[in-house]
Amino acid sequence: MAIGGLINQTVKKDISLNLNISWEWENQDKGTVKWTFSNTGNSIGSGILFRATYPFGNAFWPIYEENPAFDTKFTTMAIPLVDQGTENNSPPLAVIKTPSGLLFVAFVFTLDAGQTWSMIEGGFSSELTPDYNGKPFVIPATRVDVNTFLIHWNEEQCAGYNQQARTNLPCPANPLNITTAVFSINENIIPLFNDTIMTSQEANSSCVQLILDGLEYDNVSEVIAGVECAFGELSKAIKDKLLVNEEKRGNQ
């Protein structure tokens, strides 16, 4: 049974980074919360926000990146966030690397010394608050590289948002070519969606091998997989035509 009371503003401080994170209800009836980040240190710092069992931004980043209304893109820099007002603020995306070498996509928050910055997030309820399964916390992140990646994302990361928000926003190409900064963290956390993320060099080698194997063994399905791996999903009409031609050859 839900019991009314004061709204508790949750704060967890990371001593090494001096980034504080707190939340409060922005509109509890609508399920929106206000996140407030503050850097109490004397130097610029970056981090990712872990709340409600996974890093913020990991769930629906493809639809965020594709649609300008969300005002977020992949960043190649570690520069302080610009404050456009709480309701208009959006953080950038980046590839995050764990000590085990796992790569995933999430929002990255970079604040200057003494800076405070806030934003709105929706999708919560009285039963599912940001404190679900533990208090939110910031994991320090360090920019270590910039690279171009081919990212195969899960269809649920776009369709799931549209279903939850009752929208019909377009999805990006899959796979998606992205040039972005890589931020390393010192914790082996598990993202909600473990997308397949390869550097362009790794992707080209892998995709080309699929195509070559398909040609060698006269396997059109494998050729299609290789082409889609490198360039994104082919239209249904093209795939159907290739498969029909394969079937005709098999009947000759």
Disulfide bonds with the S-S distance in Angstrom:
Cys158-Cys171 1.97
Cys207-Cys229 1.85
